[in-house]
Amino acid sequence: MSETSNTIETIRLTAKTIAEYVPYPLGVSFKSEVLFLNQRARVILGNYPFSTLPRGINGDTKSFYLRIGQEKTVSVQIVRLPMEHLLIVFEELTAETARDELTGLLGRYHLNLIGNRILEQTDKNRKVAIFFLDLDGFKEVNDTLGHEAGDAVLKGVAKRLLNSLRNTDLCFRWGGDEFLIISPGFAEKIHAALLARRIIKLISEPFSVKGRKVKVGVSIGIAVYPDDGKDFFELLRKSDLAMYEAKQRGGNIYMYCSKAE
């Protein structure tokens, strides 16, 4: 057995030995491979296959958030040890009552709680994209089919958004027919456009409501950290302004802070 294999096995056995004495959900990793998760961590993660760290989690990354299913979000803290070993601490976001009652998405409470934290602890070689979304044509759905149909569309939109995102992307309901997405780990600013296009295509597909086909669109404003600002709420404001400009240009498009795409 090689020296590296011996080291990994020693770390694995040591972690397993002390796990029952550790009062929090804990994992141990070597480079990107997760060697061990204690029972508390496995309870939080459930069936999520956490065998390797998500792509883009390296370098100076100190924490990230992991979405598990549609109803659980977990904070993952990384403590760097010698020789490329990592200690991984898991914590499920509390205050679940602050989730949006209609869609089950994270709410403004969580946005205020973690917005700047995500920026501060992002790998210096990576970018974070903030997407501000507003539905096009949603008022007509409410006016013609009623609020019950409108609620059904909002639930459908939330489900499609979650299905279009990575597990490290976070989705919030801002209010009404507005949504917010925080997507960390981009290598280049242009990569945010790929996600925006996917979202527009997905939301534009008809919804089935009360036996009828209902169509809405979505206008998206994008601000990217650190290119467009260093403070989360500055980026939020800029993405909101970009969204309004996209809507003024006819909707169902995305725009960066500076120009339409």
Secondary structure, 3 states (H helix, E strand, C coil): CCHHHHHHHHHHHHHHHHHHHCCCCEEEEECCEEEEECHHHHHHHCCCCCCECCCCCCCCCCEEEEEECCCEEEEEEEEECHHHEEEEEEEECCCHHHCCCCCCCECHHHHHHHHHHHHHCCCCCCEEEEEEEEEECHHHHHHHHCHHHHHHHHHHHHHHHHHHCCCCCEEEEEECCEEEEEEEEECCCCHHHHHHHHHHHHHHCCEEECCEEECCEEEEEEEEECCCCCCHHHHHHHHHHHHHHHHHCCCCCEEECCCEC
